[in-house]
Amino acid sequence: HPPELGADPTKIRPVQEKKAGQSSKIFIPPPSQVIVPTTVDGKKGMRHILLEGGPEAFASAVRDHQGMLITDTTWRDAHQSLLATRMRTQELVNCAPYTNAALSNAFSLEMWGGATFDVAMRFLRECPWERLETLREATPDIPFQMLLRGANAVGYTNYP
């Protein structure tokens, strides 16, 4: 990280090689010690506005919202770009309570589309519809969003 881009070289520590038999310095708590968060402020998220008030209430809430509305693309684009879309449903379910709490007031969570449908079936051997249902149960407060291209929907080539 060059200083001209704002990095502070005094805070960058060199990576130390791990020697044979040496334990990692990274602490990963056992599952019994992991604290599962709740929503940020106890308020119901945007999805609840949609469920309780319908599309009109949701559209009104979007129009009346002061400030920026956030769509998080981590569940689709991050693992599609970095991990070839190979995160299994259970791996996403494991982080769902944290995502739900951190983004409970977000506009949406883009978590479907692009290669996710094909990869779920072909490489992960998972049912894409069960994946959606499972993730919906695990993330109740955030509206889901899908990337849908006009030319190729969820495939790789243009359709006639």
Residue pairs with C-beta under 8 A, 6 or more apart in sequence:
1 7
1 9
1 12
3 9
18 24
36 97
36 98
37 97
37 98
37 101
37 102
38 101
39 45
39 100
39 101
39 104
39 105
39 141
40 101
40 102
40 104
40 105
41 105
43 104
43 105
44 52
44 141
45 104
45 105
45 106
45 141
45 142
45 143
46 58
46 61
46 105
46 106
46 107
46 108
46 141
46 142
46 143
47 140
47 141
47 142
47 143
48 141
49 57
49 58
49 61
50 57
50 58
50 143
53 60
53 61
62 69
62 107
69 106
69 107
70 103
70 106
70 107
71 106
71 107
71 108
71 109
71 110
71 145
72 99
72 103
72 106
72 108
72 109
72 110
72 142
73 110
74 99
74 109
75 92
75 99
75 109
75 110
75 111
75 135
76 110
76 111
76 112
76 113
76 114
76 116
76 147
77 110
77 114
79 85
79 86
79 87
80 114
80 115
80 116
84 119
85 114
85 115
85 116
85 119
85 123
86 119
86 123
86 124
88 124
88 126
89 120
89 124
89 126
89 130
89 131
89 134
89 135
92 111
92 135
92 138
93 134
93 135
93 138
96 135
96 138
96 139
97 138
99 109
99 139
99 142
100 138
100 139
100 140
100 141
100 142
103 109
103 142
104 141
104 142
106 142
107 143
108 142
108 143
108 144
108 145
109 139
109 142
109 143
109 144
109 145
110 144
110 145
110 146
110 147
111 135
111 144
111 145
111 146
112 132
112 144
112 145
112 146
112 147
113 146
113 147
113 148
113 149
113 154
114 147
114 154
115 154
115 156
116 128
116 154
117 128
117 154
118 154
118 155
118 156
120 126
120 127
120 128
120 131
121 127
121 128
132 144
135 144
136 144
148 154
151 158
151 159
152 158
152 159
153 159
